[in-house]
Amino acid sequence: MSKITIRYFAAAAAAAGTEQETWDRPETLSQLRAQLAEAYGPAMAQVLRAGSFLINGVVRRDAGELGSADELTVDVLPPFAGG
């Protein structure tokens, strides 16, 4: 099974207790979202409800496939205040 790099920012990093880690690669963003919520509990679930993801630098909010790139980096971004 291939791996992905997950990077966490702000509240997501606080919920995960780390800024970066490597996980087995799920097929979809929806699966990743569920795995993160299960692994890190309510604080992460709250971030995931309101936040967004960057997948190899592209903003994603849908639940579709993660893509076929050999190297995959997923940034977990909480909602940001301000403008």
mmCIF file of the N, C-alpha and C atoms, coordinates in Angstrom:
data_MODEL
# 
_entry.id   MODEL 
# 
loop_
_atom_site.group_PDB 
_atom_site.id 
_atom_site.type_symbol 
_atom_site.label_atom_id 
_atom_site.label_alt_id 
_atom_site.label_comp_id 
_atom_site.label_asym_id 
_atom_site.label_entity_id 
_atom_site.label_seq_id 
_atom_site.pdbx_PDB_ins_code 
_atom_site.Cartn_x 
_atom_site.Cartn_y 
_atom_site.Cartn_z 
_atom_site.occupancy 
_atom_site.B_iso_or_equiv 
_atom_site.pdbx_formal_charge 
_atom_site.auth_seq_id 
_atom_site.auth_comp_id 
_atom_site.auth_asym_id 
_atom_site.auth_atom_id 
_atom_site.pdbx_PDB_model_num 
ATOM 1   N N  . MET A 1 1  ? 0.856   -1.182 0.000  1.00 0.00 ? 1  MET A N  1 
ATOM 2   C CA . MET A 1 1  ? 0.000   0.000  0.000  1.00 0.00 ? 1  MET A CA 1 
ATOM 3   C C  . MET A 1 1  ? 0.895   1.237  0.000  1.00 0.00 ? 1  MET A C  1 
ATOM 4   N N  . SER A 1 2  ? 0.540   2.230  -0.787 1.00 0.00 ? 2  SER A N  1 
ATOM 5   C CA . SER A 1 2  ? 1.346   3.441  -0.844 1.00 0.00 ? 2  SER A CA 1 
ATOM 6   C C  . SER A 1 2  ? 1.035   4.348  0.345  1.00 0.00 ? 2  SER A C  1 
ATOM 7   N N  . LYS A 1 3  ? 1.900   5.305  0.545  1.00 0.00 ? 3  LYS A N  1 
ATOM 8   C CA . LYS A 1 3  ? 1.813   6.210  1.694  1.00 0.00 ? 3  LYS A CA 1 
ATOM 9   C C  . LYS A 1 3  ? 1.493   7.629  1.234  1.00 0.00 ? 3  LYS A C  1 
ATOM 10  N N  . ILE A 1 4  ? 0.966   8.420  2.161  1.00 0.00 ? 4  ILE A N  1 
ATOM 11  C CA . ILE A 1 4  ? 0.764   9.841  1.937  1.00 0.00 ? 4  ILE A CA 1 
ATOM 12  C C  . ILE A 1 4  ? 1.395   10.601 3.090  1.00 0.00 ? 4  ILE A C  1 
ATOM 13  N N  . THR A 1 5  ? 1.807   11.818 2.816  1.00 0.00 ? 5  THR A N  1 
ATOM 14  C CA . THR A 1 5  ? 2.280   12.715 3.855  1.00 0.00 ? 5  THR A CA 1 
ATOM 15  C C  . THR A 1 5  ? 1.128   13.630 4.211  1.00 0.00 ? 5  THR A C  1 
ATOM 16  N N  . ILE A 1 6  ? 0.817   13.701 5.500  1.00 0.00 ? 6  ILE A N  1 
ATOM 17  C CA . ILE A 1 6  ? -0.245  14.587 5.970  1.00 0.00 ? 6  ILE A CA 1 
ATOM 18  C C  . ILE A 1 6  ? 0.412   15.674 6.807  1.00 0.00 ? 6  ILE A C  1 
ATOM 19  N N  . ARG A 1 7  ? 0.133   16.928 6.439  1.00 0.00 ? 7  ARG A N  1 
ATOM 20  C CA . ARG A 1 7  ? 0.646   18.066 7.192  1.00 0.00 ? 7  ARG A CA 1 
ATOM 21  C C  . ARG A 1 7  ? -0.534  18.779 7.836  1.00 0.00 ? 7  ARG A C  1 
ATOM 22  N N  . TYR A 1 8  ? -0.375  19.112 9.102  1.00 0.00 ? 8  TYR A N  1 
ATOM 23  C CA . TYR A 1 8  ? -1.444  19.749 9.870  1.00 0.00 ? 8  TYR A CA 1 
ATOM 24  C C  . TYR A 1 8  ? -1.055  21.181 10.213 1.00 0.00 ? 8  TYR A C  1 
ATOM 25  N N  . PHE A 1 9  ? -2.026  22.073 10.182 1.00 0.00 ? 9  PHE A N  1 
ATOM 26  C CA . PHE A 1 9  ? -1.779  23.475 10.474 1.00 0.00 ? 9  PHE A CA 1 
ATOM 27  C C  . PHE A 1 9  ? -2.715  23.967 11.567 1.00 0.00 ? 9  PHE A C  1 
ATOM 28  N N  . ALA A 1 10 ? -2.193  24.831 12.439 1.00 0.00 ? 10 ALA A N  1 
ATOM 29  C CA . ALA A 1 10 ? -2.953  25.511 13.493 1.00 0.00 ? 10 ALA A CA 1 
ATOM 30  C C  . ALA A 1 10 ? -3.773  24.518 14.318 1.00 0.00 ? 10 ALA A C  1 
ATOM 31  N N  . ALA A 1 11 ? -5.104  24.682 14.358 1.00 0.00 ? 11 ALA A N  1 
ATOM 32  C CA . ALA A 1 11 ? -5.967  23.830 15.191 1.00 0.00 ? 11 ALA A CA 1 
ATOM 33  C C  . ALA A 1 11 ? -5.882  22.362 14.785 1.00 0.00 ? 11 ALA A C  1 
ATOM 34  N N  . ALA A 1 12 ? -5.624  22.081 13.524 1.00 0.00 ? 12 ALA A N  1 
ATOM 35  C CA . ALA A 1 12 ? -5.478  20.698 13.079 1.00 0.00 ? 12 ALA A CA 1 
ATOM 36  C C  . ALA A 1 12 ? -4.225  20.083 13.699 1.00 0.00 ? 12 ALA A C  1 
ATOM 37  N N  . ALA A 1 13 ? -3.140  20.836 13.770 1.00 0.00 ? 13 ALA A N  1 
ATOM 38  C CA . ALA A 1 13 ? -1.905  20.352 14.397 1.00 0.00 ? 13 ALA A CA 1 
ATOM 39  C C  . ALA A 1 13 ? -2.117  20.132 15.891 1.00 0.00 ? 13 ALA A C  1 
ATOM 40  N N  . ALA A 1 14 ? -2.845  21.028 16.518 1.00 0.00 ? 14 ALA A N  1 
ATOM 41  C CA . ALA A 1 14 ? -3.137  20.865 17.941 1.00 0.00 ? 14 ALA A CA 1 
ATOM 42  C C  . ALA A 1 14 ? -3.964  19.603 18.185 1.00 0.00 ? 14 ALA A C  1 
ATOM 43  N N  . ALA A 1 15 ? -4.942  19.346 17.342 1.00 0.00 ? 15 ALA A N  1 
ATOM 44  C CA . ALA A 1 15 ? -5.786  18.160 17.500 1.00 0.00 ? 15 ALA A CA 1 
ATOM 45  C C  . ALA A 1 15 ? -5.004  16.876 17.256 1.00 0.00 ? 15 ALA A C  1 
ATOM 46  N N  . ALA A 1 16 ? -4.086  16.893 16.286 1.00 0.00 ? 16 ALA A N  1 
ATOM 47  C CA . ALA A 1 16 ? -3.313  15.706 15.952 1.00 0.00 ? 16 ALA A CA 1 
ATOM 48  C C  . ALA A 1 16 ? -2.109  15.515 16.877 1.00 0.00 ? 16 ALA A C  1 
ATOM 49  N N  . GLY A 1 17 ? -1.667  16.597 17.504 1.00 0.00 ? 17 GLY A N  1 
ATOM 50  C CA . GLY A 1 17 ? -0.492  16.519 18.358 1.00 0.00 ? 17 GLY A CA 1 
ATOM 51  C C  . GLY A 1 17 ? 0.810   16.429 17.585 1.00 0.00 ? 17 GLY A C  1 
ATOM 52  N N  . THR A 1 18 ? 0.751   16.780 16.311 1.00 0.00 ? 18 THR A N  1 
ATOM 53  C CA . THR A 1 18 ? 1.941   16.764 15.456 1.00 0.00 ? 18 THR A CA 1 
ATOM 54  C C  . THR A 1 18 ? 1.695   17.689 14.265 1.00 0.00 ? 18 THR A C  1 
ATOM 55  N N  . GLU A 1 19 ? 2.751   18.081 13.599 1.00 0.00 ? 19 GLU A N  1 
ATOM 56  C CA . GLU A 1 19 ? 2.609   18.915 12.410 1.00 0.00 ? 19 GLU A CA 1 
ATOM 57  C C  . GLU A 1 19 ? 2.678   18.114 11.118 1.00 0.00 ? 19 GLU A C  1 
ATOM 58  N N  . GLN A 1 20 ? 3.196   16.887 11.194 1.00 0.00 ? 20 GLN A N  1 
ATOM 59  C CA . GLN A 1 20 ? 3.319   16.086 9.974  1.00 0.00 ? 20 GLN A CA 1 
ATOM 60  C C  . GLN A 1 20 ? 3.467   14.617 10.339 1.00 0.00 ? 20 GLN A C  1 
ATOM 61  N N  . GLU A 1 21 ? 2.891   13.759 9.497  1.00 0.00 ? 21 GLU A N  1 
ATOM 62  C CA . GLU A 1 21 ? 3.052   12.320 9.666  1.00 0.00 ? 21 GLU A CA 1 
ATOM 63  C C  . GLU A 1 21 ? 2.784   11.618 8.344  1.00 0.00 ? 21 GLU A C  1 
ATOM 64  N N  . THR A 1 22 ? 3.116   10.346 8.292  1.00 0.00 ? 22 THR A N  1 
ATOM 65  C CA . THR A 1 22 ? 2.894   9.535  7.103  1.00 0.00 ? 22 THR A CA 1 
ATOM 66  C C  . THR A 1 22 ? 1.862   8.464  7.429  1.00 0.00 ? 22 THR A C  1 
ATOM 67  N N  . TRP A 1 23 ? 0.887   8.296  6.534  1.00 0.00 ? 23 TRP A N  1 
ATOM 68  C CA . TRP A 1 23 ? -0.180  7.305  6.709  1.00 0.00 ? 23 TRP A CA 1 
ATOM 69  C C  . TRP A 1 23 ? -0.272  6.436  5.465  1.00 0.00 ? 23 TRP A C  1 
ATOM 70  N N  . ASP A 1 24 ? -0.915  5.270  5.640  1.00 0.00 ? 24 ASP A N  1 
ATOM 71  C CA . ASP A 1 24 ? -1.289  4.477  4.483  1.00 0.00 ? 24 ASP A CA 1 
ATOM 72  C C  . ASP A 1 24 ? -2.299  5.288  3.684  1.00 0.00 ? 24 ASP A C  1 
ATOM 73  N N  . ARG A 1 25 ? -2.201  5.205  2.401  1.00 0.00 ? 25 ARG A N  1 
ATOM 74  C CA . ARG A 1 25 ? -3.018  6.038  1.510  1.00 0.00 ? 25 ARG A CA 1 
ATOM 75  C C  . ARG A 1 25 ? -4.422  5.459  1.323  1.00 0.00 ? 25 ARG A C  1 
ATOM 76  N N  . PRO A 1 26 ? -5.460  6.191  1.758  1.00 0.00 ? 26 PRO A N  1 
ATOM 77  C CA . PRO A 1 26 ? -6.825  5.759  1.460  1.00 0.00 ? 26 PRO A CA 1 
ATOM 78  C C  . PRO A 1 26 ? -7.162  6.103  0.006  1.00 0.00 ? 26 PRO A C  1 
ATOM 79  N N  . GLU A 1 27 ? -8.257  5.568  -0.489 1.00 0.00 ? 27 GLU A N  1 
ATOM 80  C CA . GLU A 1 27 ? -8.648  5.844  -1.870 1.00 0.00 ? 27 GLU A CA 1 
ATOM 81  C C  . GLU A 1 27 ? -9.291  7.208  -2.048 1.00 0.00 ? 27 GLU A C  1 
ATOM 82  N N  . THR A 1 28 ? -10.045 7.654  -1.038 1.00 0.00 ? 28 THR A N  1 
ATOM 83  C CA . THR A 1 28 ? -10.806 8.891  -1.193 1.00 0.00 ? 28 THR A CA 1 
ATOM 84  C C  . THR A 1 28 ? -10.543 9.867  -0.056 1.00 0.00 ? 28 THR A C  1 
ATOM 85  N N  . LEU A 1 29 ? -10.846 11.112 -0.307 1.00 0.00 ? 29 LEU A N  1 
ATOM 86  C CA . LEU A 1 29 ? -10.762 12.139 0.721  1.00 0.00 ? 29 LEU A CA 1 
ATOM 87  C C  . LEU A 1 29 ? -11.769 11.859 1.828  1.00 0.00 ? 29 LEU A C  1 
ATOM 88  N N  . SER A 1 30 ? -12.916 11.336 1.481  1.00 0.00 ? 30 SER A N  1 
ATOM 89  C CA . SER A 1 30 ? -13.924 10.979 2.474  1.00 0.00 ? 30 SER A CA 1 
ATOM 90  C C  . SER A 1 30 ? -13.388 9.939  3.452  1.00 0.00 ? 30 SER A C  1 
ATOM 91  N N  . GLN A 1 31 ? -12.688 8.944  2.942  1.00 0.00 ? 31 GLN A N  1 
ATOM 92  C CA . GLN A 1 31 ? -12.095 7.915  3.810  1.00 0.00 ? 31 GLN A CA 1 
ATOM 93  C C  . GLN A 1 31 ? -11.030 8.529  4.717  1.00 0.00 ? 31 GLN A C  1 
ATOM 94  N N  . LEU A 1 32 ? -10.203 9.403  4.172  1.00 0.00 ? 32 LEU A N  1 
ATOM 95  C CA . LEU A 1 32 ? -9.178  10.056 4.980  1.00 0.00 ? 32 LEU A CA 1 
ATOM 96  C C  . LEU A 1 32 ? -9.823  10.884 6.083  1.00 0.00 ? 32 LEU A C  1 
ATOM 97  N N  . ARG A 1 33 ? -10.836 11.625 5.745  1.00 0.00 ? 33 ARG A N  1 
ATOM 98  C CA . ARG A 1 33 ? -11.545 12.454 6.725  1.00 0.00 ? 33 ARG A CA 1 
ATOM 99  C C  . ARG A 1 33 ? -12.065 11.584 7.880  1.00 0.00 ? 33 ARG A C  1 
ATOM 100 N N  . ALA A 1 34 ? -12.672 10.452 7.555  1.00 0.00 ? 34 ALA A N  1 
ATOM 101 C CA . ALA A 1 34 ? -13.215 9.551  8.578  1.00 0.00 ? 34 ALA A CA 1 
ATOM 102 C C  . ALA A 1 34 ? -12.089 8.963  9.437  1.00 0.00 ? 34 ALA A C  1 
ATOM 103 N N  . GLN A 1 35 ? -10.986 8.589  8.808  1.00 0.00 ? 35 GLN A N  1 
ATOM 104 C CA . GLN A 1 35 ? -9.855  8.021  9.548  1.00 0.00 ? 35 GLN A CA 1 
ATOM 105 C C  . GLN A 1 35 ? -9.245  9.044  10.504 1.00 0.00 ? 35 GLN A C  1 
ATOM 106 N N  . LEU A 1 36 ? -9.125  10.288 10.055 1.00 0.00 ? 36 LEU A N  1 
ATOM 107 C CA . LEU A 1 36 ? -8.573  11.336 10.918 1.00 0.00 ? 36 LEU A CA 1 
ATOM 108 C C  . LEU A 1 36 ? -9.479  11.616 12.103 1.00 0.00 ? 36 LEU A C  1 
ATOM 109 N N  . ALA A 1 37 ? -10.783 11.688 11.857 1.00 0.00 ? 37 ALA A N  1 
ATOM 110 C CA . ALA A 1 37 ? -11.737 11.935 12.939 1.00 0.00 ? 37 ALA A CA 1 
ATOM 111 C C  . ALA A 1 37 ? -11.699 10.791 13.951 1.00 0.00 ? 37 ALA A C  1 
ATOM 112 N N  . GLU A 1 38 ? -11.597 9.562  13.465 1.00 0.00 ? 38 GLU A N  1 
ATOM 113 C CA . GLU A 1 38 ? -11.543 8.408  14.369 1.00 0.00 ? 38 GLU A CA 1 
ATOM 114 C C  . GLU A 1 38 ? -10.244 8.400  15.178 1.00 0.00 ? 38 GLU A C  1 
ATOM 115 N N  . ALA A 1 39 ? -9.142  8.721  14.525 1.00 0.00 ? 39 ALA A N  1 
ATOM 116 C CA . ALA A 1 39 ? -7.841  8.687  15.189 1.00 0.00 ? 39 ALA A CA 1 
ATOM 117 C C  . ALA A 1 39 ? -7.671  9.794  16.225 1.00 0.00 ? 39 ALA A C  1 
ATOM 118 N N  . TYR A 1 40 ? -8.227  10.984 15.951 1.00 0.00 ? 40 TYR A N  1 
ATOM 119 C CA . TYR A 1 40 ? -7.944  12.140 16.793 1.00 0.00 ? 40 TYR A CA 1 
ATOM 120 C C  . TYR A 1 40 ? -9.149  12.728 17.516 1.00 0.00 ? 40 TYR A C  1 
ATOM 121 N N  . GLY A 1 41 ? -10.322 12.173 17.332 1.00 0.00 ? 41 GLY A N  1 
ATOM 122 C CA . GLY A 1 41 ? -11.468 12.528 18.144 1.00 0.00 ? 41 GLY A CA 1 
ATOM 123 C C  . GLY A 1 41 ? -12.177 13.824 17.791 1.00 0.00 ? 41 GLY A C  1 
ATOM 124 N N  . PRO A 1 42 ? -12.965 14.309 18.757 1.00 0.00 ? 42 PRO A N  1 
ATOM 125 C CA . PRO A 1 42 ? -13.854 15.451 18.511 1.00 0.00 ? 42 PRO A CA 1 
ATOM 126 C C  . PRO A 1 42 ? -13.159 16.738 18.059 1.00 0.00 ? 42 PRO A C  1 
ATOM 127 N N  . ALA A 1 43 ? -11.980 17.017 18.592 1.00 0.00 ? 43 ALA A N  1 
ATOM 128 C CA . ALA A 1 43 ? -11.291 18.249 18.198 1.00 0.00 ? 43 ALA A CA 1 
ATOM 129 C C  . ALA A 1 43 ? -10.951 18.221 16.706 1.00 0.00 ? 43 ALA A C  1 
ATOM 130 N N  . MET A 1 44 ? -10.476 17.070 16.222 1.00 0.00 ? 44 MET A N  1 
ATOM 131 C CA . MET A 1 44 ? -10.155 16.962 14.800 1.00 0.00 ? 44 MET A CA 1 
ATOM 132 C C  . MET A 1 44 ? -11.438 16.953 13.972 1.00 0.00 ? 44 MET A C  1 
ATOM 133 N N  . ALA A 1 45 ? -12.469 16.276 14.441 1.00 0.00 ? 45 ALA A N  1 
ATOM 134 C CA . ALA A 1 45 ? -13.739 16.236 13.713 1.00 0.00 ? 45 ALA A CA 1 
ATOM 135 C C  . ALA A 1 45 ? -14.278 17.647 13.495 1.00 0.00 ? 45 ALA A C  1 
ATOM 136 N N  . GLN A 1 46 ? -14.140 18.500 14.501 1.00 0.00 ? 46 GLN A N  1 
ATOM 137 C CA . GLN A 1 46 ? -14.596 19.884 14.367 1.00 0.00 ? 46 GLN A CA 1 
ATOM 138 C C  . GLN A 1 46 ? -13.784 20.636 13.312 1.00 0.00 ? 46 GLN A C  1 
ATOM 139 N N  . VAL A 1 47 ? -12.475 20.450 13.305 1.00 0.00 ? 47 VAL A N  1 
ATOM 140 C CA . VAL A 1 47 ? -11.625 21.081 12.289 1.00 0.00 ? 47 VAL A CA 1 
ATOM 141 C C  . VAL A 1 47 ? -12.041 20.605 10.900 1.00 0.00 ? 47 VAL A C  1 
ATOM 142 N N  . LEU A 1 48 ? -12.277 19.306 10.759 1.00 0.00 ? 48 LEU A N  1 
ATOM 143 C CA . LEU A 1 48 ? -12.603 18.736 9.454  1.00 0.00 ? 48 LEU A CA 1 
ATOM 144 C C  . LEU A 1 48 ? -13.951 19.209 8.932  1.00 0.00 ? 48 LEU A C  1 
ATOM 145 N N  . ARG A 1 49 ? -14.898 19.472 9.815  1.00 0.00 ? 49 ARG A N  1 
ATOM 146 C CA . ARG A 1 49 ? -16.217 19.963 9.376  1.00 0.00 ? 49 ARG A CA 1 
ATOM 147 C C  . ARG A 1 49 ? -16.133 21.341 8.737  1.00 0.00 ? 49 ARG A C  1 
ATOM 148 N N  . ALA A 1 50 ? -15.280 22.203 9.282  1.00 0.00 ? 50 ALA A N  1 
ATOM 149 C CA . ALA A 1 50 ? -15.236 23.588 8.806  1.00 0.00 ? 50 ALA A CA 1 
ATOM 150 C C  . ALA A 1 50 ? -14.009 23.904 7.954  1.00 0.00 ? 50 ALA A C  1 
ATOM 151 N N  . GLY A 1 51 ? -13.033 23.035 7.963  1.00 0.00 ? 51 GLY A N  1 
ATOM 152 C CA . GLY A 1 51 ? -11.779 23.321 7.278  1.00 0.00 ? 51 GLY A CA 1 
ATOM 153 C C  . GLY A 1 51 ? -11.763 22.852 5.834  1.00 0.00 ? 51 GLY A C  1 
ATOM 154 N N  . SER A 1 52 ? -10.577 22.820 5.281  1.00 0.00 ? 52 SER A N  1 
ATOM 155 C CA . SER A 1 52 ? -10.413 22.373 3.901  1.00 0.00 ? 52 SER A CA 1 
ATOM 156 C C  . SER A 1 52 ? -9.096  21.616 3.785  1.00 0.00 ? 52 SER A C  1 
ATOM 157 N N  . PHE A 1 53 ? -8.844  21.088 2.604  1.00 0.00 ? 53 PHE A N  1 
ATOM 158 C CA . PHE A 1 53 ? -7.652  20.303 2.340  1.00 0.00 ? 53 PHE A CA 1 
ATOM 159 C C  . PHE A 1 53 ? -6.941  20.872 1.117  1.00 0.00 ? 53 PHE A C  1 
ATOM 160 N N  . LEU A 1 54 ? -5.630  20.802 1.134  1.00 0.00 ? 54 LEU A N  1 
ATOM 161 C CA . LEU A 1 54 ? -4.828  21.010 -0.064 1.00 0.00 ? 54 LEU A CA 1 
ATOM 162 C C  . LEU A 1 54 ? -4.237  19.652 -0.402 1.00 0.00 ? 54 LEU A C  1 
ATOM 163 N N  . ILE A 1 55 ? -4.479  19.202 -1.611 1.00 0.00 ? 55 ILE A N  1 
ATOM 164 C CA . ILE A 1 55 ? -3.911  17.938 -2.052 1.00 0.00 ? 55 ILE A CA 1 
ATOM 165 C C  . ILE A 1 55 ? -2.920  18.256 -3.167 1.00 0.00 ? 55 ILE A C  1 
ATOM 166 N N  . ASN A 1 56 ? -1.655  18.068 -2.833 1.00 0.00 ? 56 ASN A N  1 
ATOM 167 C CA . ASN A 1 56 ? -0.562  18.480 -3.720 1.00 0.00 ? 56 ASN A CA 1 
ATOM 168 C C  . ASN A 1 56 ? -0.758  19.926 -4.186 1.00 0.00 ? 56 ASN A C  1 
ATOM 169 N N  . GLY A 1 57 ? -1.162  20.779 -3.246 1.00 0.00 ? 57 GLY A N  1 
ATOM 170 C CA . GLY A 1 57 ? -1.286  22.207 -3.501 1.00 0.00 ? 57 GLY A CA 1 
ATOM 171 C C  . GLY A 1 57 ? -2.599  22.676 -4.081 1.00 0.00 ? 57 GLY A C  1 
ATOM 172 N N  . VAL A 1 58 ? -3.549  21.773 -4.299 1.00 0.00 ? 58 VAL A N  1 
ATOM 173 C CA . VAL A 1 58 ? -4.846  22.130 -4.886 1.00 0.00 ? 58 VAL A CA 1 
ATOM 174 C C  . VAL A 1 58 ? -5.924  22.020 -3.814 1.00 0.00 ? 58 VAL A C  1 
ATOM 175 N N  . VAL A 1 59 ? -6.722  23.073 -3.636 1.00 0.00 ? 59 VAL A N  1 
ATOM 176 C CA . VAL A 1 59 ? -7.795  23.084 -2.638 1.00 0.00 ? 59 VAL A CA 1 
ATOM 177 C C  . VAL A 1 59 ? -8.851  22.050 -3.000 1.00 0.00 ? 59 VAL A C  1 
ATOM 178 N N  . ARG A 1 60 ? -9.234  21.257 -1.981 1.00 0.00 ? 60 ARG A N  1 
ATOM 179 C CA . ARG A 1 60 ? -10.286 20.258 -2.169 1.00 0.00 ? 60 ARG A CA 1 
ATOM 180 C C  . ARG A 1 60 ? -11.222 20.285 -0.977 1.00 0.00 ? 60 ARG A C  1 
ATOM 181 N N  . ARG A 1 61 ? -12.502 20.238 -1.232 1.00 0.00 ? 61 ARG A N  1 
ATOM 182 C CA . ARG A 1 61 ? -13.495 20.131 -0.169 1.00 0.00 ? 61 ARG A CA 1 
ATOM 183 C C  . ARG A 1 61 ? -14.449 18.971 -0.431 1.00 0.00 ? 61 ARG A C  1 
ATOM 184 N N  . ASP A 1 62 ? -14.342 18.372 -1.607 1.00 0.00 ? 62 ASP A N  1 
ATOM 185 C CA . ASP A 1 62 ? -15.227 17.267 -1.955 1.00 0.00 ? 62 ASP A CA 1 
ATOM 186 C C  . ASP A 1 62 ? -14.735 15.975 -1.299 1.00 0.00 ? 62 ASP A C  1 
ATOM 187 N N  . ALA A 1 63 ? -15.402 14.888 -1.571 1.00 0.00 ? 63 ALA A N  1 
ATOM 188 C CA . ALA A 1 63 ? -15.057 13.614 -0.940 1.00 0.00 ? 63 ALA A CA 1 
ATOM 189 C C  . ALA A 1 63 ? -14.492 12.620 -1.941 1.00 0.00 ? 63 ALA A C  1 
ATOM 190 N N  . GLY A 1 64 ? -14.100 13.090 -3.119 1.00 0.00 ? 64 GLY A N  1 
ATOM 191 C CA . GLY A 1 64 ? -13.685 12.208 -4.206 1.00 0.00 ? 64 GLY A CA 1 
ATOM 192 C C  . GLY A 1 64 ? -12.327 11.569 -4.015 1.00 0.00 ? 64 GLY A C  1 
ATOM 193 N N  . GLU A 1 65 ? -11.887 10.890 -5.057 1.00 0.00 ? 65 GLU A N  1 
ATOM 194 C CA . GLU A 1 65 ? -10.615 10.178 -5.039 1.00 0.00 ? 65 GLU A CA 1 
ATOM 195 C C  . GLU A 1 65 ? -9.454  11.135 -4.824 1.00 0.00 ? 65 GLU A C  1 
ATOM 196 N N  . LEU A 1 66 ? -8.421  10.628 -4.176 1.00 0.00 ? 66 LEU A N  1 
ATOM 197 C CA . LEU A 1 66 ? -7.253  11.457 -3.889 1.00 0.00 ? 66 LEU A CA 1 
ATOM 198 C C  . LEU A 1 66 ? -6.371  11.677 -5.100 1.00 0.00 ? 66 LEU A C  1 
ATOM 199 N N  . GLY A 1 67 ? -6.499  10.855 -6.113 1.00 0.00 ? 67 GLY A N  1 
ATOM 200 C CA . GLY A 1 67 ? -5.701  11.016 -7.319 1.00 0.00 ? 67 GLY A CA 1 
ATOM 201 C C  . GLY A 1 67 ? -4.641  9.940  -7.410 1.00 0.00 ? 67 GLY A C  1 
ATOM 202 N N  . SER A 1 68 ? -3.894  9.984  -8.490 1.00 0.00 ? 68 SER A N  1 
ATOM 203 C CA . SER A 1 68 ? -2.958  8.900  -8.767 1.00 0.00 ? 68 SER A CA 1 
ATOM 204 C C  . SER A 1 68 ? -1.492  9.317  -8.708 1.00 0.00 ? 68 SER A C  1 
ATOM 205 N N  . ALA A 1 69 ? -1.194  10.494 -8.230 1.00 0.00 ? 69 ALA A N  1 
ATOM 206 C CA . ALA A 1 69 ? 0.200   10.938 -8.139 1.00 0.00 ? 69 ALA A CA 1 
ATOM 207 C C  . ALA A 1 69 ? 1.001   9.973  -7.271 1.00 0.00 ? 69 ALA A C  1 
ATOM 208 N N  . ASP A 1 70 ? 2.237   9.708  -7.670 1.00 0.00 ? 70 ASP A N  1 
ATOM 209 C CA . ASP A 1 70 ? 3.087   8.798  -6.896 1.00 0.00 ? 70 ASP A CA 1 
ATOM 210 C C  . ASP A 1 70 ? 3.338   9.330  -5.495 1.00 0.00 ? 70 ASP A C  1 
ATOM 211 N N  . GLU A 1 71 ? 3.619   10.610 -5.385 1.00 0.00 ? 71 GLU A N  1 
ATOM 212 C CA . GLU A 1 71 ? 3.837   11.242 -4.084 1.00 0.00 ? 71 GLU A CA 1 
ATOM 213 C C  . GLU A 1 71 ? 2.651   12.148 -3.804 1.00 0.00 ? 71 GLU A C  1 
ATOM 214 N N  . LEU A 1 72 ? 2.069   11.975 -2.635 1.00 0.00 ? 72 LEU A N  1 
ATOM 215 C CA . LEU A 1 72 ? 0.868   12.736 -2.310 1.00 0.00 ? 72 LEU A CA 1 
ATOM 216 C C  . LEU A 1 72 ? 1.048   13.407 -0.962 1.00 0.00 ? 72 LEU A C  1 
ATOM 217 N N  . THR A 1 73 ? 0.844   14.728 -0.942 1.00 0.00 ? 73 THR A N  1 
ATOM 218 C CA . THR A 1 73 ? 0.870   15.494 0.300  1.00 0.00 ? 73 THR A CA 1 
ATOM 219 C C  . THR A 1 73 ? -0.498  16.094 0.508  1.00 0.00 ? 73 THR A C  1 
ATOM 220 N N  . VAL A 1 74 ? -1.047  15.855 1.692  1.00 0.00 ? 74 VAL A N  1 
ATOM 221 C CA . VAL A 1 74 ? -2.361  16.385 2.044  1.00 0.00 ? 74 VAL A CA 1 
ATOM 222 C C  . VAL A 1 74 ? -2.167  17.353 3.200  1.00 0.00 ? 74 VAL A C  1 
ATOM 223 N N  . ASP A 1 75 ? -2.541  18.611 2.993  1.00 0.00 ? 75 ASP A N  1 
ATOM 224 C CA . ASP A 1 75 ? -2.504  19.617 4.046  1.00 0.00 ? 75 ASP A CA 1 
ATOM 225 C C  . ASP A 1 75 ? -3.892  19.744 4.639  1.00 0.00 ? 75 ASP A C  1 
ATOM 226 N N  . VAL A 1 76 ? -3.987  19.628 5.961  1.00 0.00 ? 76 VAL A N  1 
ATOM 227 C CA . VAL A 1 76 ? -5.262  19.766 6.658  1.00 0.00 ? 76 VAL A CA 1 
ATOM 228 C C  . VAL A 1 76 ? -5.297  21.185 7.220  1.00 0.00 ? 76 VAL A C  1 
ATOM 229 N N  . LEU A 1 77 ? -6.231  21.985 6.698  1.00 0.00 ? 77 LEU A N  1 
ATOM 230 C CA . LEU A 1 77 ? -6.304  23.409 7.044  1.00 0.00 ? 77 LEU A CA 1 
ATOM 231 C C  . LEU A 1 77 ? -7.581  23.724 7.805  1.00 0.00 ? 77 LEU A C  1 
ATOM 232 N N  . PRO A 1 78 ? -7.456  24.300 8.990  1.00 0.00 ? 78 PRO A N  1 
ATOM 233 C CA . PRO A 1 78 ? -8.653  24.743 9.691  1.00 0.00 ? 78 PRO A CA 1 
ATOM 234 C C  . PRO A 1 78 ? -9.178  26.004 9.027  1.00 0.00 ? 78 PRO A C  1 
ATOM 235 N N  . PRO A 1 79 ? -10.405 26.406 9.367  1.00 0.00 ? 79 PRO A N  1 
ATOM 236 C CA . PRO A 1 79 ? -10.882 27.675 8.822  1.00 0.00 ? 79 PRO A CA 1 
ATOM 237 C C  . PRO A 1 79 ? -10.040 28.814 9.397  1.00 0.00 ? 79 PRO A C  1 
ATOM 238 N N  . PHE A 1 80 ? -9.765  29.791 8.572  1.00 0.00 ? 80 PHE A N  1 
ATOM 239 C CA . PHE A 1 80 ? -8.955  30.920 9.006  1.00 0.00 ? 80 PHE A CA 1 
ATOM 240 C C  . PHE A 1 80 ? -9.820  32.154 9.166  1.00 0.00 ? 80 PHE A C  1 
ATOM 241 N N  . ALA A 1 81 ? -9.563  32.924 10.202 1.00 0.00 ? 81 ALA A N  1 
ATOM 242 C CA . ALA A 1 81 ? -10.294 34.165 10.439 1.00 0.00 ? 81 ALA A CA 1 
ATOM 243 C C  . ALA A 1 81 ? -9.657  35.288 9.634  1.00 0.00 ? 81 ALA A C  1 
ATOM 244 N N  . GLY A 1 82 ? -10.393 36.331 9.450  1.00 0.00 ? 82 GLY A N  1 
ATOM 245 C CA . GLY A 1 82 ? -9.860  37.499 8.764  1.00 0.00 ? 82 GLY A CA 1 
ATOM 246 C C  . GLY A 1 82 ? -10.122 37.470 7.272  1.00 0.00 ? 82 GLY A C  1 
ATOM 247 N N  . GLY A 1 83 ? -9.479  38.348 6.571  1.00 0.00 ? 83 GLY A N  1 
ATOM 248 C CA . GLY A 1 83 ? -9.736  38.409 5.138  1.00 0.00 ? 83 GLY A CA 1 
ATOM 249 C C  . GLY A 1 83 ? -8.627  38.897 4.412  1.00 0.00 ? 83 GLY A C  1 
# 
